Amino acid sequence: MSVQNLPEALDLAASCITQGRSLLTQSWGLQGIKASDSKRLVEIEKVKTNQVKAKPEYGWMKQYPSAIYSSALRNLAKAVDRWRKGDSG
């Protein structure tokens, strides 16, 4: 990935965080699912990866390493964990 693509990569990471947060909070309302936030985000990451591989509208994401959205979702998991513990630092 070149420096020229950095703004697009940052937009991609921000989009993944927004979508991941939305899916995570929606999953909290599902009855019968007993999984930690981290495990839920791992599953969200799998869905995101499968979207990239399967849907033509996400084809543009193939030009970027999957590590971008994987890292974004892992950072979201850490942020949610800190939020649950009341640690804003």
Backbone as CSV, one residue per row, in Angstrom:
resi,resn,N_x,N_y,N_z,CA_x,CA_y,CA_z,C_x,C_y,C_z
1,MET,0.860,-1.174,0.000,0.000,0.000,0.000,0.897,1.224,0.000
2,SER,0.603,2.157,-0.877,1.426,3.359,-0.969,0.878,4.464,-0.074
3,VAL,1.711,5.459,0.137,1.315,6.613,0.952,0.135,7.329,0.307
4,GLN,0.053,7.275,-1.026,-1.061,7.915,-1.725,-2.399,7.324,-1.306
5,ASN,-2.394,6.051,-0.947,-3.634,5.371,-0.567,-3.949,5.497,0.917
6,LEU,-3.095,6.154,1.668,-3.286,6.253,3.109,-4.641,6.855,3.495
7,PRO,-5.087,7.961,2.887,-6.403,8.488,3.264,-7.533,7.478,3.039
8,GLU,-7.469,6.735,1.939,-8.492,5.720,1.676,-8.418,4.596,2.702
9,ALA,-7.213,4.202,3.073,-7.041,3.145,4.068,-7.575,3.599,5.429
10,LEU,-7.340,4.851,5.777,-7.871,5.380,7.043,-9.392,5.439,7.011
11,ASP,-9.945,5.817,5.861,-11.405,5.815,5.709,-11.958,4.400,5.862
12,LEU,-11.244,3.428,5.290,-11.655,2.036,5.408,-11.649,1.594,6.867
13,ALA,-10.596,1.920,7.597,-10.512,1.545,9.014,-11.638,2.199,9.808
14,ALA,-11.899,3.468,9.551,-12.971,4.174,10.259,-14.329,3.550,9.941
15,SER,-14.528,3.187,8.691,-15.780,2.544,8.286,-15.948,1.201,8.985
16,CYS,-14.869,0.437,9.083,-14.935,-0.857,9.758,-15.263,-0.705,11.232
17,ILE,-14.691,0.303,11.861,-14.990,0.550,13.272,-16.458,0.923,13.437
18,THR,-16.953,1.801,12.583,-18.359,2.216,12.656,-19.287,1.026,12.444
19,GLN,-19.021,0.241,11.406,-19.858,-0.921,11.123,-19.737,-1.966,12.225
20,GLY,-18.519,-2.186,12.701,-18.303,-3.159,13.774,-19.024,-2.765,15.049
21,ARG,-18.948,-1.478,15.393,-19.638,-0.991,16.597,-21.146,-1.176,16.455
22,SER,-21.659,-0.875,15.286,-23.092,-1.025,15.043,-23.523,-2.486,15.165
23,LEU,-22.789,-3.387,14.520,-23.117,-4.809,14.599,-22.968,-5.340,16.017
24,LEU,-21.947,-4.873,16.723,-21.739,-5.317,18.100,-22.903,-4.897,18.986
25,THR,-23.291,-3.640,18.912,-24.386,-3.179,19.771,-25.708,-3.842,19.394
26,GLN,-25.903,-4.123,18.107,-27.109,-4.853,17.704,-27.106,-6.264,18.284
27,SER,-25.930,-6.882,18.342,-25.842,-8.258,18.843,-26.136,-8.344,20.335
28,TRP,-25.970,-7.256,21.061,-26.267,-7.275,22.497,-27.741,-7.564,22.749
29,GLY,-28.593,-7.189,21.814,-30.032,-7.393,21.983,-30.521,-8.770,21.575
30,LEU,-29.662,-9.601,21.015,-30.073,-10.933,20.574,-30.155,-11.871,21.770
31,GLN,-31.284,-12.537,21.891,-31.493,-13.456,23.006,-30.743,-14.757,22.756
32,GLY,-30.203,-15.337,23.789,-29.592,-16.649,23.711,-28.145,-16.668,23.245
33,ILE,-27.569,-15.522,22.974,-26.162,-15.495,22.571,-25.331,-15.136,23.791
34,LYS,-24.493,-16.057,24.171,-23.631,-15.854,25.332,-22.187,-15.823,24.840
35,ALA,-21.740,-14.670,24.395,-20.376,-14.526,23.900,-19.832,-13.184,24.356
36,SER,-18.535,-13.152,24.578,-17.896,-11.898,24.962,-17.881,-10.943,23.771
37,ASP,-17.646,-9.685,24.063,-17.559,-8.700,22.988,-16.436,-9.058,22.023
38,SER,-15.317,-9.527,22.553,-14.191,-9.906,21.692,-14.573,-11.030,20.740
39,LYS,-15.261,-12.034,21.254,-15.679,-13.155,20.404,-16.689,-12.685,19.363
40,ARG,-17.574,-11.791,19.751,-18.544,-11.257,18.787,-17.821,-10.504,17.669
41,LEU,-16.805,-9.721,18.042,-16.067,-8.957,17.036,-15.225,-9.871,16.142
42,VAL,-14.761,-10.990,16.663,-14.053,-11.970,15.820,-15.013,-12.481,14.750
43,GLU,-16.242,-12.760,15.134,-17.232,-13.226,14.166,-17.584,-12.129,13.171
44,ILE,-17.677,-10.895,13.640,-17.941,-9.764,12.743,-16.797,-9.637,11.734
45,GLU,-15.562,-9.835,12.197,-14.408,-9.775,11.299,-14.504,-10.866,10.223
46,LYS,-14.949,-12.068,10.610,-15.116,-13.145,9.631,-16.158,-12.766,8.580
47,VAL,-17.257,-12.173,9.026,-18.293,-11.740,8.093,-17.726,-10.691,7.148
48,LYS,-16.998,-9.742,7.708,-16.401,-8.676,6.903,-15.453,-9.266,5.861
49,THR,-14.633,-10.221,6.261,-13.702,-10.860,5.334,-14.455,-11.590,4.234
50,ASN,-15.520,-12.299,4.595,-16.310,-13.013,3.594,-16.995,-12.054,2.629
51,GLN,-17.415,-10.899,3.121,-18.006,-9.889,2.232,-16.995,-9.447,1.197
52,VAL,-15.776,-9.223,1.646,-14.719,-8.768,0.743,-14.493,-9.808,-0.348
53,LYS,-14.508,-11.069,0.036,-14.235,-12.131,-0.922,-15.408,-12.387,-1.871
54,ALA,-16.629,-12.162,-1.416,-17.793,-12.621,-2.167,-18.575,-11.549,-2.922
55,LYS,-18.608,-10.348,-2.437,-19.503,-9.354,-3.022,-18.751,-8.367,-3.910
56,PRO,-19.236,-8.191,-5.123,-18.559,-7.276,-6.051,-18.474,-5.840,-5.543
57,GLU,-19.460,-5.394,-4.788,-19.442,-4.005,-4.314,-18.332,-3.731,-3.306
58,TYR,-17.764,-4.789,-2.736,-16.641,-4.631,-1.810,-15.308,-4.956,-2.473
59,GLY,-15.331,-5.167,-3.774,-14.120,-5.514,-4.499,-13.001,-4.501,-4.336
60,TRP,-13.349,-3.225,-4.180,-12.328,-2.180,-4.019,-11.486,-2.400,-2.770
61,MET,-12.047,-3.117,-1.777,-11.302,-3.338,-0.539,-10.161,-4.326,-0.725
62,LYS,-10.202,-5.107,-1.821,-9.158,-6.098,-2.057,-7.800,-5.463,-2.323
63,GLN,-7.798,-4.188,-2.681,-6.520,-3.530,-2.937,-5.782,-3.174,-1.643
64,TYR,-6.455,-3.341,-0.515,-5.854,-3.048,0.783,-5.661,-4.330,1.567
65,PRO,-4.653,-4.376,2.412,-4.461,-5.575,3.242,-5.618,-5.734,4.226
66,SER,-6.023,-6.973,4.448,-7.111,-7.229,5.404,-6.704,-6.825,6.813
67,ALA,-5.415,-6.651,7.043,-4.938,-6.237,8.366,-5.518,-4.889,8.771
68,ILE,-5.896,-4.069,7.789,-6.459,-2.754,8.126,-7.743,-2.919,8.905
69,TYR,-8.698,-3.690,8.352,-9.949,-3.813,9.088,-9.836,-4.783,10.251
70,SER,-8.940,-5.756,10.168,-8.729,-6.651,11.312,-8.207,-5.864,12.514
71,SER,-7.226,-5.017,12.269,-6.673,-4.190,13.353,-7.715,-3.227,13.892
72,ALA,-8.504,-2.652,12.998,-9.537,-1.714,13.434,-10.534,-2.408,14.356
73,LEU,-10.957,-3.620,14.004,-11.921,-4.339,14.838,-11.288,-4.829,16.134
74,ARG,-10.010,-5.202,16.116,-9.337,-5.582,17.363,-9.219,-4.382,18.297
75,ASN,-8.915,-3.223,17.726,-8.843,-2.010,18.543,-10.212,-1.650,19.103
76,LEU,-11.254,-1.886,18.328,-12.609,-1.657,18.828,-12.892,-2.591,20.008
77,ALA,-12.482,-3.847,19.911,-12.685,-4.795,21.015,-11.981,-4.312,22.280
78,LYS,-10.762,-3.816,22.131,-10.022,-3.288,23.285,-10.725,-2.066,23.868
79,ALA,-11.232,-1.202,23.004,-11.923,0.002,23.469,-13.202,-0.362,24.221
80,VAL,-13.957,-1.328,23.713,-15.188,-1.757,24.388,-14.846,-2.379,25.738
81,ASP,-13.774,-3.157,25.786,-13.345,-3.756,27.047,-12.995,-2.683,28.074
82,ARG,-12.246,-1.666,27.644,-11.916,-0.560,28.561,-13.184,0.172,29.001
83,TRP,-14.121,0.360,28.072,-15.377,1.045,28.393,-16.159,0.258,29.440
84,ARG,-16.224,-1.072,29.268,-16.956,-1.899,30.226,-16.317,-1.857,31.617
85,LYS,-14.999,-1.719,31.653,-14.283,-1.659,32.932,-14.294,-0.262,33.533
86,GLY,-14.810,0.716,32.791,-14.851,2.080,33.289,-13.526,2.799,33.168
87,ASP,-12.637,2.268,32.332,-11.316,2.848,32.116,-11.337,3.677,30.837
88,SER,-11.320,4.956,30.962,-11.405,5.815,29.771,-10.036,6.149,29.210
89,GLY,-8.967,5.748,29.901,-7.603,6.091,29.517,-7.195,5.423,28.283
